Amino acid sequence: MNEYILPSAKQARFRNTAYQAPIVYDAIKLSDNQKHLGAGFKYHVATYGCQANVRDGEVISGILENMGYTFTNELKDADVIILNTCAIRENAEKKILGTIGYLKSFKRLNPDMIIGLCGCIPQQEQMVKMIIDKYPVVELIFGTHNIPSLPTLLENVVTNKERNVEVFSTLGSIYEDLPSVRQFKHKAFVNIMDGCDKFCTYCIVPYTRGQQRSRRLEDILKEVNFLKNEGYKEITLLGQNVNAYGKDLAEGYTFSDLLEKVSDTGLKRIRFTTSHPWDFDDKMIDIIAKRENLMPFIHLPLQSGNDEILKLMGRRYTAKEYKELFNKIKSKIKDVAISTDIIVGFPNETEEQFSDTLDMVEFCKYDNAYSFIFSSREGTPAATMKDQISIKEKKERLQRLNERLGYYSKLNNKKWEGKIVEVLVDGYSKTNPKIMSGYTPQQKLVNFSYDNAEIGAIIYVEITQGMKNSLNGKQVHLGKEDHE
């Protein structure tokens, strides 16, 4: 195992407040051999987890296509399969390991097939060692910091017929001008930063993604303007904590500054995720409220409604402060929808503390929520906390929570019945070709009947039914041309 470059949990925890992340332009430079390595061969990238992973998957696909590979959706036909992994919860890891086991049968049929693993799972010291020891079928392993090394690593595997592992634990760099195969032709993710310095006690992300490092405002605007000129209607600005954008930049830019500048490009729809309540200031709220192309949808993770649990989580706000922020957003941004994340069963959470979370749900009446049972992540402080709560009790609490969340989600959706909304069309129903789907400015999924809608168009839809997780409707015409 010594010949491999492996991550270090100790290094992953290190932070340098004076650190200025190096910016690498034109980060992918292919040799003549690498440019043709994939000629006549097929690849498949399977991405799991958050939007940041999706964006990484687009870059990995871009690199492979620059090397001559062509995409296939059939795993059995692929010559290179890359699993772009998530480590946020134990279930995600179990799913990946199960997929590796499933791929063994394809490898037996095609011994030259290369199975690769990247993303957040190999960034964990104990996990990558286990995969090296127990899953020899995985011949290519690289981390979140090592994507630009993919051409060389893959070339080594193909040429030398031996496993290559490169996983840095580093503060991280910023890579610009990366090739991409975008998931859609009308909406796109735009990274504005990577890494996180918050170190919530339950979260593995600061260890797998490195120190917070923001892209230069000029480079972000260059990408946004390029996408606009290519016909994209919507972008989502991505970061582990977008509100903290610019805190590591010498220029002194803030996320509010960035929102204004991106809004000035005139792009039709602009979103962002994820926010941390700690960094969500009044200026941000005011800018979103007055700019029509900044969508009225905020993802505002709560995690818990109890102050003691929030402190143990390292969340840096109280339930009262969260409510005050929630009320400001609701009062200032017209028709805003707010979603959240909630963790159930944090170590030794009492019934009374859980009740405080239910009370917060009653107060906020979220439009949507992602709720989970606490998942212990080795290497985080929360993993060392002794826990007396049974899994049965955690599951029961989760069920009670989801019942309330579902009630308010449906209640909020029913308020849209009879209203006409703008929908950015994503595509056709897989089960009914007479139905298309897309999203409102509030990020509400709409399934609708249509007459002349096209993918990527912004159209008008009358909402006929509000359900728990989506809206139903029909396309309408208002006597004027649709937006696009």
C-alpha positions in Angstrom: 0.0 0.0 0.0 3.0 2.3 0.4 3.2 2.9 -3.4 -0.2 4.7 -3.3 -0.9 8.3 -2.5 -3.4 8.0 0.3 -5.4 10.6 2.3 -4.6 11.6 5.9 -7.4 12.4 8.3 -5.0 14.5 10.3 -4.0 16.6 7.3 -7.6 16.9 6.2 -8.5 18.7 9.5 -5.7 21.2 9.1 -6.6 24.9 8.2 -4.4 27.9 7.5 -6.2 31.2 7.9 -3.7 33.0 5.7 -4.0 30.5 2.9 -4.7 31.8 -0.6 -5.6 28.9 -2.9 -3.5 28.6 -6.1 -5.5 29.2 -9.3 -4.7 26.9 -12.1 -5.9 28.0 -15.5 -6.2 25.6 -18.5 -5.8 22.8 -15.9 -6.2 19.9 -18.3 -3.3 19.5 -20.7 -3.4 16.2 -22.6 -0.4 14.5 -24.2 -0.8 13.2 -27.8 -1.3 9.7 -26.4 -4.0 10.8 -23.9 -5.9 12.6 -26.7 -6.5 9.3 -28.5 -6.5 6.9 -25.5 -10.3 6.4 -25.6 -10.7 6.2 -29.4 -13.2 3.4 -30.1 -14.0 2.9 -26.4 -16.9 3.8 -24.2 -17.3 5.3 -20.7 -19.9 5.6 -18.0 -19.9 8.0 -15.0 -22.3 7.2 -12.2 -22.6 10.2 -9.8 -24.1 10.0 -6.3 -24.8 12.7 -3.8 -25.0 16.5 -3.9 -24.9 19.1 -6.7 -21.1 19.5 -6.2 -20.7 15.9 -7.1 -22.9 16.3 -10.1 -20.7 19.2 -11.2 -17.6 17.1 -10.7 -19.2 14.3 -12.7 -19.8 16.7 -15.6 -16.1 17.6 -15.5 -15.0 14.0 -15.4 -17.2 13.3 -18.4 -15.7 16.3 -20.2 -12.1 15.0 -19.6 -13.0 11.5 -20.8 -14.6 12.8 -24.0 -11.6 15.0 -24.6 -9.6 11.7 -24.4 -11.7 10.2 -27.2 -14.1 8.1 -25.1 -17.8 8.1 -26.0 -20.6 7.9 -23.4 -22.8 4.8 -22.9 -25.7 4.3 -20.6 -25.2 0.6 -20.7 -22.8 -0.6 -18.0 -22.1 -3.8 -19.7 -20.9 -1.9 -22.8 -18.6 0.4 -21.0 -14.8 0.1 -21.1 -14.4 2.6 -18.3 -16.8 3.0 -15.4 -16.2 5.7 -12.9 -18.2 5.8 -9.6 -18.3 9.4 -8.4 -19.2 8.9 -4.8 -20.9 10.5 -1.7 -19.9 10.0 1.9 -22.4 12.1 3.7 -24.2 9.1 5.2 -23.5 5.5 5.9 -26.3 4.3 3.5 -24.6 6.1 0.6 -21.4 4.2 1.3 -23.2 0.9 1.5 -24.9 1.6 -1.8 -21.5 2.3 -3.5 -20.0 -0.9 -2.1 -23.0 -2.9 -3.4 -22.5 -1.3 -6.8 -18.9 -2.4 -6.9 -19.9 -5.9 -6.1 -22.5 -5.8 -8.9 -19.9 -4.6 -11.4 -17.7 -7.6 -10.8 -19.8 -9.7 -13.2 -19.2 -7.2 -16.0 -15.5 -7.2 -15.2 -15.4 -11.0 -15.6 -17.0 -10.7 -19.0 -14.7 -7.9 -20.1 -11.3 -8.3 -18.2 -10.0 -5.0 -19.8 -12.9 -3.0 -18.3 -11.5 -0.4 -15.9 -13.6 0.4 -12.8 -12.7 3.6 -11.1 -13.8 5.2 -7.8 -13.6 9.0 -7.0 -15.4 11.6 -5.0 -15.8 11.8 -1.2 -15.5 8.1 -0.2 -11.8 7.7 -1.2 -11.1 11.0 0.7 -11.7 9.1 3.9 -8.5 7.4 5.1 -10.2 4.3 6.6 -12.5 3.8 3.6 -9.8 4.0 0.9 -7.6 1.5 2.7 -10.6 -0.9 3.0 -11.4 -0.6 -0.7 -7.8 -1.2 -1.7 -7.7 -4.3 0.5 -11.1 -5.8 -0.2 -12.1 -4.6 -3.7 -9.2 -5.4 -6.1 -11.7 -5.0 -9.0 -11.4 -1.2 -8.5 -8.2 -0.3 -10.4 -8.5 3.5 -10.5 -9.0 5.6 -7.3 -8.7 9.4 -7.0 -10.0 12.0 -4.7 -11.9 15.3 -4.9 -8.6 17.2 -5.3 -7.2 14.9 -8.0 -9.7 15.3 -10.9 -7.1 17.1 -13.1 -4.8 14.0 -12.7 -7.4 11.7 -14.3 -5.8 11.6 -17.8 -2.4 10.5 -16.4 -3.9 8.1 -13.9 -6.1 6.4 -16.4 -3.3 6.2 -19.0 -1.2 4.5 -16.4 -3.9 1.9 -15.7 -4.4 1.2 -19.4 -0.7 1.1 -20.3 0.7 -0.7 -17.2 -2.3 -2.8 -16.3 -1.9 -1.9 -12.7 -3.9 -0.1 -10.1 -3.4 3.6 -9.6 -4.4 5.5 -6.5 -3.9 9.2 -5.9 -5.9 10.9 -3.1 -4.5 14.1 -1.7 -5.4 15.6 1.7 -4.7 19.2 1.0 -6.0 22.7 1.5 -6.9 22.6 -2.1 -6.5 24.6 -5.3 -8.9 26.2 -7.8 -9.0 24.8 -11.2 -10.4 26.8 -14.1 -11.2 26.1 -17.7 -12.2 22.5 -17.0 -13.9 20.6 -19.9 -17.5 19.7 -19.2 -20.4 17.6 -20.5 -23.3 19.4 -19.0 -26.3 17.4 -17.7 -28.7 19.8 -19.4 -28.7 22.3 -22.3 -30.9 24.9 -20.6 -29.7 24.9 -16.9 -26.4 24.5 -15.3 -24.4 24.3 -12.1 -21.7 26.9 -11.6 -19.2 26.3 -8.8 -18.3 29.6 -6.9 -16.3 27.9 -4.2 -15.2 24.6 -2.8 -14.4 23.3 0.6 -15.8 24.3 4.0 -14.4 25.6 7.2 -17.5 25.4 9.4 -16.7 21.9 10.8 -20.2 21.0 12.0 -19.5 18.1 14.4 -21.5 15.5 12.4 -20.3 16.5 8.9 -17.5 14.8 6.9 -17.5 17.4 4.1 -14.8 19.7 5.5 -12.5 16.6 5.6 -13.3 15.4 2.1 -13.4 18.8 0.3 -10.6 20.8 2.0 -10.3 24.4 3.1 -12.8 26.9 1.8 -11.5 28.5 -1.4 -13.5 30.9 -3.5 -13.2 31.4 -7.2 -12.4 34.9 -8.5 -15.5 36.9 -9.2 -14.2 37.6 -12.8 -13.8 33.9 -13.5 -17.4 33.1 -12.3 -18.8 35.9 -14.4 -16.9 34.7 -17.4 -18.5 31.2 -17.0 -22.0 32.7 -16.4 -21.8 34.9 -19.5 -20.6 31.9 -21.6 -23.5 29.9 -20.5 -25.9 32.7 -21.2 -24.5 33.1 -24.7 -24.9 29.4 -25.2 -28.6 29.7 -24.5 -28.8 28.6 -20.9 -31.8 30.0 -19.0 -30.9 29.0 -15.5 -27.9 28.6 -13.3 -27.4 27.4 -9.8 -24.4 28.9 -7.9 -22.8 26.1 -5.9 -20.8 25.9 -2.7 -20.7 24.0 0.6 -21.7 27.3 2.2 -22.3 29.9 -0.5 -23.0 32.7 2.0 -19.4 32.6 3.1 -18.2 33.2 -0.5 -15.3 35.7 -0.6 -14.2 35.5 3.0 -10.9 34.0 1.8 -10.3 36.5 -1.0 -8.0 39.4 -0.7 -10.3 41.5 -2.8 -13.0 41.5 -0.1 -15.9 40.4 -2.3 -19.0 39.0 -0.5 -21.7 36.7 -1.7 -24.1 39.7 -1.9 -21.6 41.4 -4.3 -21.5 38.2 -6.4 -25.3 37.9 -6.5 -25.6 41.5 -7.8 -22.9 41.0 -10.5 -24.4 37.7 -11.7 -27.9 39.2 -11.7 -26.5 42.1 -13.9 -25.7 39.6 -16.6 -29.4 39.4 -17.4 -29.6 35.6 -17.2 -33.2 34.6 -16.8 -33.0 32.5 -13.6 -30.4 32.4 -10.9 -30.4 30.1 -7.9 -27.9 29.2 -5.2 -27.2 26.4 -2.7 -26.4 25.7 0.1 -26.8 28.4 2.6 -25.8 28.4 6.3 -28.0 30.5 8.6 -24.8 31.9 10.3 -23.7 33.8 7.2 -27.1 34.9 5.8 -27.2 38.7 6.2 -29.8 41.4 5.6 -28.0 42.6 2.4 -28.4 39.2 0.8 -32.1 39.2 1.6 -32.6 42.7 0.2 -30.8 41.9 -3.0 -32.8 38.8 -3.6 -36.0 40.7 -2.9 -35.4 43.4 -5.5 -33.9 41.3 -8.3 -36.4 39.5 -10.5 -33.9 37.0 -11.9 -32.8 35.9 -8.4 -35.3 33.1 -7.7 -37.5 33.3 -4.6 -36.3 30.0 -3.2 -34.0 29.5 -0.2 -32.6 26.3 1.2 -32.0 27.1 4.8 -30.8 24.0 6.8 -32.1 23.9 10.3 -30.7 20.5 11.5 -32.4 20.8 14.9 -34.8 23.1 16.7 -33.1 22.7 20.1 -30.4 25.1 21.3 -28.4 22.4 23.2 -28.4 20.1 20.2 -27.5 23.0 17.9 -24.5 23.8 20.1 -23.4 20.1 20.1 -23.7 20.2 16.3 -21.5 23.3 16.1 -24.1 25.2 14.2 -23.4 28.7 15.6 -27.0 29.9 15.9 -29.9 29.5 18.3 -33.5 28.5 17.5 -34.5 32.1 18.2 -31.9 33.5 15.7 -33.1 31.0 13.1 -36.7 32.1 13.5 -35.7 35.8 13.2 -33.9 35.1 10.0 -36.7 33.0 8.7 -39.2 35.8 9.4 -37.0 38.3 7.6 -36.8 36.2 4.5 -40.5 35.5 4.5 -41.5 39.2 5.1 -39.1 40.7 2.5 -39.1 38.2 -0.4 -42.4 38.0 -2.2 -43.8 34.4 -2.6 -40.6 32.9 -1.3 -40.4 29.1 -0.7 -38.1 27.8 2.0 -36.8 24.3 2.3 -34.5 22.8 5.0 -32.5 19.9 6.3 -33.2 18.2 9.6 -31.3 15.5 11.5 -33.2 13.2 13.8 -31.5 11.3 16.6 -28.3 13.2 17.1 -26.4 11.4 20.0 -28.5 11.5 23.1 -31.2 13.8 21.7 -34.1 13.6 24.3 -37.8 13.5 23.5 -38.1 17.1 24.7 -35.3 18.2 22.4 -36.9 16.5 19.5 -40.2 18.2 20.4 -38.4 21.5 19.9 -37.6 20.5 16.3 -41.3 19.6 15.8 -42.2 23.0 17.2 -39.9 24.7 14.7 -41.5 22.8 11.9 -44.9 24.0 13.1 -43.5 27.6 13.2 -41.8 27.5 9.8 -44.2 25.3 7.8 -41.5 24.5 5.3 -42.3 24.0 1.6 -39.9 21.1 1.4 -37.5 19.3 3.7 -34.8 16.6 3.7 -34.9 14.7 6.9 -32.5 12.0 8.0 -31.5 9.8 10.9 -28.1 10.8 12.3 -25.4 8.9 10.6 -22.1 8.6 12.4 -19.1 9.6 10.2 -15.7 8.2 11.4 -13.3 11.1 12.0 -15.9 13.6 13.0 -16.4 14.8 16.7 -20.0 13.5 16.8 -18.7 10.0 16.0 -17.0 9.8 19.4 -20.2 10.8 21.3 -21.9 7.9 23.2 -25.4 7.4 22.1 -28.2 5.9 24.2 -31.0 6.2 21.7 -32.3 3.0 20.1 -32.6 2.9 16.3 -36.3 2.0 16.8 -36.9 5.2 18.6 -35.0 7.2 15.9 -37.1 5.7 13.2 -40.3 6.5 15.1 -39.2 10.1 15.5 -38.3 10.4 11.8 -41.8 9.1 10.9 -43.5 11.6 13.2 -41.3 14.4 11.7 -42.0 13.4 8.1 -45.8 13.3 8.7 -45.6 17.0 9.8 -43.3 18.0 7.0 -45.5 16.3 4.4 -48.6 18.0 5.8 -47.1 21.4 5.4 -45.6 20.6 2.0 -49.0 19.7 0.7 -50.6 22.6 2.4 -48.2 25.0 0.7 -48.6 23.4 -2.7 -52.4 23.6 -2.5 -52.1 27.4 -2.2 -51.0 27.4 -5.8 -54.2 25.9 -7.1 -55.8 28.1 -9.7 -52.8 30.3 -10.1 -50.8 30.8 -13.3 -47.0 30.2 -12.9 -43.9 30.4 -15.0 -42.3 27.0 -15.6 -38.9 26.2 -17.1 -39.5 23.0 -19.0 -37.1 20.2 -18.2 -38.5 17.3 -20.3 -41.2 14.7 -21.0 -42.8 12.2 -18.5 -41.2 8.8 -18.7 -44.6 7.2 -18.4 -46.9 9.6 -20.3 -45.7 11.4 -23.4 -48.6 13.9 -23.1 -47.1 15.2 -19.8 -44.1 17.4 -19.4 -42.4 18.7 -16.3 -40.4 21.6 -15.0 -39.9 24.0 -12.1 -41.4 27.2 -10.9 -39.3 30.1 -9.6 -40.0 28.6 -6.1 -38.4 25.3 -7.2 -41.7 23.5 -7.2 -41.9 20.6 -9.5 -44.9 20.9 -12.0 -46.2 18.1 -14.1 -48.4 19.5 -16.9 -50.3 18.8 -20.1 -49.1 20.9 -23.0 -49.7 21.7 -26.6 -46.5 23.3 -27.9 -44.0 23.4 -25.1 -40.3 22.8 -25.8 -37.6 21.7 -23.4 -35.7 24.7 -22.2 -38.6 27.1 -22.8 -40.2 29.2 -20.0 -44.0 28.8 -20.4 -47.1 29.6 -18.4 -48.9 26.8 -16.6 -52.2 27.0 -14.7 -52.0 24.9 -11.5 -54.9 22.5 -11.2 -53.8 20.4 -8.2 -51.3 20.7 -5.4 -49.9 17.5 -3.9 -47.3 16.7 -1.3 -44.2 16.6 -3.5 -45.4 18.3 -6.7 -48.0 20.3 -8.6 -50.2 19.3 -11.5 -51.2 21.8 -14.2 -51.9 22.6 -17.9 -50.1 24.9 -20.3 -52.0 28.2 -20.9 -51.4 31.1 -23.3 -51.9 34.6 -22.2 -52.4 36.2 -25.5 -48.7 37.0 -25.9 -45.5 35.1 -26.7 -44.1 32.9 -24.0 -40.8 34.2 -22.6 -38.5 32.0 -24.6 
